Amino acid sequence: MRWLWVFLAAISGALAGATLLQDPGYVMVRAGDLVFESSIAAAVLSLLLVAIAAFFLSFVVRRTLQSLGLLGKWRVARQQSKTIGGWRRAVLAAAAGDWSTAARAVDGISIEPDRQLDRALITARHLVQNDDPQSLNALVDQISAEHPHLLTELQVSIARWQIEAGAVTEAFDRLSNLPPSTQWAGLYAWSCVSLHRWKALAAHWQQVEKYGVLKSEVFRPQMIMFRAGKAMADSVVGHPGGKANWQAGLKGLPKQWRADANTLDLWATFLVQAGREVQARELVLHALAKSWQPVLIRRLGLLCTIKPLATAVEQATELLRKHPQDTELLLAVARLLRADNRPNEARRHLMSAGNRLRSDPPTSEEAEELRQLVAGELGQLALLNAGDVASLSAH
C-alpha cells in the first residue's frame, strides 16, 4: 500500500511538472514596497529548499541540546509540570464532587508507582457514580493483573461506594471474596442490614467483634444501624415460623443501648418491614414503660395498621394518664383510636393536642411539624366522617 501511494505521487508530480513546462505561470508576493515575482516551479523549489533547511537546522539543534543534556531535562520538566497540573485539577474536582472531571484529569498523565492506587480510586469512584459496571470490572481486572497488591483496598473502597449508591447486592457479592479486615467486616455487616439478611448478619457478627468494627471511627455514623440490625438478627434467628422474639433481641443489646430511642426506633422499623408490626408495638410499649422517649411515642402512633389494637390503646391511654399534657402522646393515642374505629375519642385527643400547641409559642421546627401532623389527622377524621355520612345517605 505504501508503494502504491509513492507511485501515485510520482505520477502526480510528473503530470504537474509537464503542465508547468507548458504553462509555467507566475507567483507575485508583495510586502510593503518590496515585490517578489517568480514562476510557480521556482516558488515550489524555493519552499522545498526552505523546508529542507528548517528540518536540517532543527535536527542540528536537537542533537546539540541532547549532547548537552538540556533536551532531556526539558522533557522531564514538561512531564512533571503536566503531571502536577493533572493531579491539581483532579484534587480540586474530587473536592467538589465532580468525579468525571477528576477521572479525566488523571487519565493520560504519568503516574508514579506510589500513586497508582490514587488514580484507580478516582477512576473507580467515577465509574460507580456513573453506574458503569462493565468498565468497573475492567478496571478491577487491570489492577489485579498489573498491581495485585492494591486490589484489596480498591475492592473495599468500591464496595463502600456501591453501598452508599444503593447498589448493595453488588457490594455484598464483592465483599464475599475479600480477605478479612476491619473495613471488610463493617461493610459486610452494613450490606447485610441494608439487604435485611438477618441470618447472614448473625453468622457474621463474630467477625464484627473480632475486628473491632464497633470501636472504629470509620463506622461511627453506622453504629445505630449495626446495633439495631444485631437486635433484629437475634430476634429472628432461632425462632422458626416467622414469629420474631424481640425479648431475645433486647437481651442481646448492651445496657447503654437498650434505652437508646434511635436504636429502638430503627429496630421497630426493621420489625415492621419484616411484617411483624405487633412485635414492634410490644417493643415500643415496653421501652416507654421504662423511660419517656418522644421518638418512640411518635413511632407508637404509626404502629396501627394491624389489629386488634385494644391492648395497645389501653397501654397508651395508661401512659397518657401519667403525662396528660404531652402533645406527642396525645397524637399517638389519637392515631391508635382512629385505626381502632373510635373517631370521636380520637378527635377529642387531637383537639386537646391542638389546644395545647396553640397555648405554646412556636419556638422550634419540631413544634411546627407537630402542628401540621395534628391538622393532618383532623383532616383524615373529617374525611372519614364525610364518607360515613355519604354511606348513610345512600342507604
N, C-alpha and C positions, 0 to 999 in steps of 0.2 A: 504493500500500500504506500509506503514511504517513497519508493522509486517511481510509482505512478505519479505522485504529486511533483516530484522532481522533473519527470518527463513533461508533464503538463506545463510546469513553469518555464521550462526551456522553450517549448513551442510558443507559449505566450510571449516570451522575450524576443524570440525570433520574429514573430509577426509584428510586435511593436517596433522593433528595430527597422524592419522593412518599411513600415509605414512612415517612420520618422525620416528615413532616407529619401522617400518620395516627397514628403511634405514636412520638413523639419520644424516648422512653426517657430515661435519665439516666446520667451518669458521676460517680462519687464517688472522690475522691483523698484519702487520709489520710496525713499526715506528722506524726507525734507527736501533739500536741494540736490541730493545725490540720486542718481538714476542708474540702475544696473539692468543691462539688457543682454540676453544670450539666447541661444537655441534651446529647445527642450532637452535635446540629448546632452548638451553641456551642463544644463541645470541638474539633470538627473545624475550625471557623473560627478558633479560638484557635491551634491548631497551625499552620494555614496562615499566619496573621499572624506567628507566631514564625519560621517558615521564611523568609518574605519578609524580615523584619528581619535575620535572620542572614546571608542572602545579600547584602543591601544593605550590611551592616556589613563583611563580608569583601571586597566589591567596593571599598569606600572604603579599607580597609586596604591592599589590593593596589595601588591607584592611588597611595596615599601613599608606600608603600615603593618603587614603581617611579620615582616622581618624585624620590625621594632617592637612587636607585641601590642601595638595600640589598637588594632582592629579587634583582636580577641577581647581586650578589656572593654572596648565599646559595646561589643555584643553582649558580654556578661552584664554590664551596667544597664543596657537596654532591657535585657530579660528580667533583671531584678526589679527595675522600675515597673515593668508590665505586671510582674507577679505581685509586687506590693500594692499597686493600684487595683488589681483584681481582688485581692483579699480585703482591701479597704472598702471597696464597693459591696463585696459580699457581706461584710460585717454590718455595714450600715443598713443594707436591705434586710438582713436577718433580724436586726433590732427593730425594724419597722414591720416585721411580719411578712415581708414580700419575699417569699422563698423562691419564687420563679426567677426574679432578678438576681438573687443570691446564687442560684444554681448556674445561671448563665455567666455570672462574673467569674466563677471558679473553673468554668469549662474552657479548656484550651490554654490555660496558663501552666507554667512549670510548677509542679508540686514536689516539695521536698518530702523525704520519707516520713518525717515526723508529723506531716500534715495530711497524709493520705486519709486518715480516719476523719478529719475535719471535712474534707471535700466529700467523702462518702456520706457523712451525716447530713450535710447541706443538701446534697442531691436526693437522698432518701426522704428528707423532710418535704421537699418539693413534690416528689412523686406520690407520697402519702396524701398530701394536701390535694393533689390533682386526681387522686383515685386512679392511679395507673399501675395496677398490679403486675402487668407484663414487664414493663420497664423496671419495676422494683425488683422483681425476681432476677432479671438480667443483671442488675447491679449487684445483688447478693451473690450470684454465681461468679461474677467478675472478681469481687473481693475474696471469695472463697478460693479462687484459683491463684490470684496474684498476691494477696495479703491475708492468708488464713488466720494469722494471729489477731486480726482486727474483726473477724467475723462475729464473734460472740457479742461484743459491745455494740456492733452495728445492729444485730438482730434484736437485742434487748431494747435499744432505742426505737427501732421501728415498731416493736410491739407496743410500747407505751404510746406512741403517736397514733397507732391504729385504735387503741382503746379509747383515747381521747376523741378520735374522729368518729367513733361509733362502729368501727369495723372490728367488733370484739371477737367474733368467731375466727377471723383470720389471725388475730393476735393470739388467741388461745391455741390454735394449731401450731403457730410459730414457736410459742413458748414450750410446747410439749417436747421439743427436740433439743432444748438448750441445757447446758450444764448448770448445776445449782449455784445460786448466789443470792445475796440479799435482794437485788433488783429482780431477779427471776422469781423468787418466792413471793415478793409483794405483787408483782404484775400478774402472776398466775392466780393468786387469790383474788385480785381485783377483777380479772376476767371471769372467774367462777361466780362471783357475786353478781356481776353485770348480766351474766347468762342464766342466773338462778340455778346453777348446777351445784346444789347443796351437798350431794353425796361426794362429789369431787372436792369440794371445799373442806368437808370434814376429813377426808383422807389426806388432804394436803396440809392441814393445819399444823401438823408436827413440823413440817419444813418452815412454816411461817415463824414458829417459835425458835426453831434451831438457828435460823439465820438472822434473828433479831429484827424482823420487819416492824414489829410494834414499837421498837425503840429508834427506828430510823427516821431522821428528819425528812428524808426524801418522800416518805409516805405519810407525813403528818396530816395533810388535808384529807386523806382517805381513812383516817383512824376510826371515825364513827361508822363508816361503811363496813370496815373489817369486823368491828365488834358486833354490829347488828347482823352481819352475814353469818358470823360464827354462831350467834344465838339462834338464828333461823336454821342453820345446819344441824345444830344439836336438837332443835325442836322436831325436825323431820326425820333425821336418820335414826333408825332403830324402832320406828313406830309405823308398822305396816297398816295398810287400809286407808291411807290418806289423812289420818287424823293426827294433827300436829300436837305435840305435848309442850306447850310454851313453858310449863314449870321446869322441864328439863333444860330448856334453853336459858331460862333465867338463872338457874342454879349454876350453869357453866360460866356465867359472866362474872368478872371481878366485882367486888363490892362497890367500888367507886363508880362503876358503870351501870349498876342496877338502878340507880336513881337518876341517871342522865336522861333528860327528856328527849334530846335529839336522837340518841341511840334507840330508845324505846319507840319513838315515833317512826323511825325508819324501819325498825323491826316489824311494827304493826303494818307498815306499808307492804313489806315482803309477805306477810301472812295474808293480807287481802289479795295481793296479786296471785297467790297460790290457791285462792278460793277458800280461805279459812278466816272469814271475817268474824265468826263467832269467837274463835280463839284470840283474835286481835282485840276484840271488845273485852274479853276476860282479862287480857294482859293490861290493857289501859286502865280498867277499873281497879285492878289490883294495885297498880302503881299509884293511882290517885288516892287510894285509901291510905297510902303510906306517906305521900308528900304531895303538896299542891304545886302543879306544873301546868301553866296555861297552854303550853304547846299540846299537851296530851288532852286537855279539856276540849280544844277545838277538834282534835282527832276523834274524840269520843262522839261528837255530834255528827261526824261524817260516816260513822260505822252504823248505818241504819238501813241498809238495803236487804239484809237477811233477817227474817222473823223466826221465832217470836221475839218481841222487844220488851215484854213486860218486866222481865228481871232487870234489864239494863235501865229502863225508865225508873224503876223503883230505886236502884242504887244511885242513879244520877240525882234523883229527887232528894235522897238522903244527904248527898253531898251539898245540895242546894240549901238545905235547912241549916247547914253549918256555915255556908257562905252566901247568904241571900242577896248580897249586893254585887256579886261577881257577874259582870256582863257576858264574859265568855261562857260561863257555865249556864246562864240563862239562855243564851243562843243554842248551846249544845242540847239542853233539855228540850227546847222548842223543836229542834230538828228531830229528835227521837220521838216526840209526841206526834209531830206531823206524819212521820213514817208509820206510826202505830195507829193512824186514823183517829186521832184526837185533836182536831183542828182548833177547837175553842180553847182548850188548855194551852196549846202551842201559841195561839195568838196572845193569850194573856201574858205568857212569859216574854214574848217578843215585845209587847208594849211596855212591860217593866224594864226590859233592856233598853228600849228606845228612850224612855223617860230618864233612866239613869245616865245615858250618854248625853242627853240634852242638858242635864244639870252640870256636867263636867265640861270645861273648856277644851276645845280641840288642840291638844298640846303635842300630838305626835301623829305620824303616818299610820301607826297601828290603830289609834282611836278612829281615824277617818275610815280605815279599812273595815273596822268592826261596824261602823255606822252603815256602810254600804252592804255588808253581809246581812245585817238585821233588816234593812229595807228590802233586800232581795228575798228573804224568807217571807216577809209580809206580802210581797208581790205574789209568791207562789201560793200562799194560802188564799189570796184573793182569786187567783185563777181556779183553784180547786173549788172554792165556794161558787164561782160563776158556773163551773161545769156541773156542780150538783143541782143548781137552780135550773139550768137548761135541761138536765135529765128529768127533773120532776115535771117541768112544763111539757115535755114530750109525752110523758105518761098521762 
